[in-house]
Amino acid sequence: MLAAADEDLTLAKLVLPSSTTHAAKFAYLAALHSAMAALVFFNGDAPKTHSGVRNLFSKLAKDNEMLGGDLGRFLARAYDYKDAADYRFEAALPREDAEAAIESASDMLARIRKAMAK
């Protein structure tokens, strides 16, 4: 799942010049795959739905000082990017927001890797 997160981040950076909304969607997917990996690592399994992953990861991140509650909050907010890319085609996302989503997803992935290495 961490490899999928790496691929999602690569895609986010590649599509950023042509679609900020889709770049942010791939940032969300990187965060989702990172969260799923953390849930499998720390809990033994991950839910099958986006909302299930967001809810369980939020609890895990809040209780794990190496992760921090801010990661759960980012994952919850970032879902809106996926929703916008998939269902609200007229929704244009400012480039700064897409870049911030990519940076946050990258930070999330790094923090999860570090927590899993301990």
Protein Blocks (a to p, Z undefined) as FASTA:
>chain_A
ZZmmmmmmmmmmmmmmmomklmmmmmmmmmmmmmmmmmmmmnopacfbfklmmmmmmmmm
mmmmknopmlmmmmmmmmmmmmmmmmmmmlccdfklmmmmmmmmmmmmmmmmmmmmZZ
